[in-house]
Amino acid sequence: MNDFTAFPFESLPDLLLPWYEANARQLPWRRTKEPYRVWISEIMLQQTRVEAVLGYYDRFLSALPDIPSLAAAEDDALMKLWEGLGYYSRARNLKKAAQQIMEQHGGSFPEAYGDIRALSGIGDYTAGAIASICFDMPTPAIDGNVLRLCARLADSAADILLPATKKALEAPLKAAYKKGRCGDITQALMELGATVCIPNGAPLCGSCPLSCRCRAKAAGTAEKLPVRIKKTKRKEEYLTAFLFTAPDGRIALTKREEKGLLAGLYALPTASGTLTEADAATAAEAFGAKPERLVSALQYDHVFTHITWHVTCYRFEVAPPGENAPFLFAKPGEYALPTAFMKGLKLM
Ligand code: SF4
C-alpha cells in the first residue's frame, strides 16, 4: 500500500476530462459558474443526496435569488425553504455569510480563497469547490467521494475518517489541476467518485476512465478500500414528544434552545425520557396545555449523525388556547418542523 505523494495525479486530466464531458449528469447547478448559485448548491449537497437537493435548489433560488435577498430573509421563511433538508445550521450559516458579504464585500461574492474560506459555514471543501468552479483556482475540494476515489487510485490504506488523511491528499491532488479547467477537474473527480468509484461494494472499474492508472485495481484491493475506522458509537436518547391539538386543528409548537441539536427551530414540546400515558398526562398538565383527551400514542426512531432519538409521541386534544397559552398554536405546515418531529406528525 502507498501514500498519496507516490501517485502521479498530474496524469489524470487527459483521461478524466473527456470522460466527464461525455458522462456528466446534467444538473441545474452545473449550468452556471455564478458564485451565489454554486455556493447554495454546494451547501445543500453536503450530507444530502443529489436527488433530494433537486427539489429544493430552484425553489430556494426563486425565493432568494441573490445575496441581498438571502441576507435580509426572515428566519421562519428561510427555515421553511429548508424544511426537510436537515442540518438546519447550514441554512442559518448561509444567511450569516450573506450578511458578512454585504458588510465586508459590498454585496459581491469574494474572489480570494482566504475571504471565501472565512465566510460562515464554509470549510475547506466548500471553499475549494467555489474557488475552483467559479474562479478557476487549483484548489481541490475533497469530500468523501474524492477521498474514496483517491484512496483507491493510490492504493492507500490511510484512514479516510482522519482529518490528517484529507490534509495529506491536498498537495498531491493539486497536481491534477490544470489552469482553465480547474472547475471541471473538481466536478469530474466528484462525479467519478459518486457514480463509478462507488462506496459500499464493488466499484464499477469496467466503466472507469482511470482504471489503467488505478493501483488498487491492479493490486486487487479496490473493494477493501477506503479504510474507515469508526471510533465512536452513536449516542442513544429517549424522549417524549407531545402533539397538542386545539379544536380548530392547530397544533402546539415551541422553539428549541439556541444551543445544541436542532437549535432555535420550531419543534413539538418534549420531555426527556419515555413517559407512560399517565405520566404524559401529568406532564401535559404541568406544561399548562389543558389536555382534554388522549387520542393516540406511538413510538418511532430518528437517526442523526451522532445521536439516535427514540421518541414516544402522545397526541392530546386540548382546550382552545387562550391568550396566555404556553405555546405557539399554528396550522400543520405553517412553520418549518424538523424531520425528527414531522415523522411523528405524519404517523399520527
Ligand atoms: Fe475506482 Fe475501480 Fe476506477 Fe480504481 S479502477 S478508481 S477502484 S472505479
Residues whose N, C-alpha, C, O or C-beta is under 5 A from the ligand:
A	BS01	SF4	L149 R152 L153 V196 C197 P203 L204 C205 C208 L210 S211 C214 K217 A222
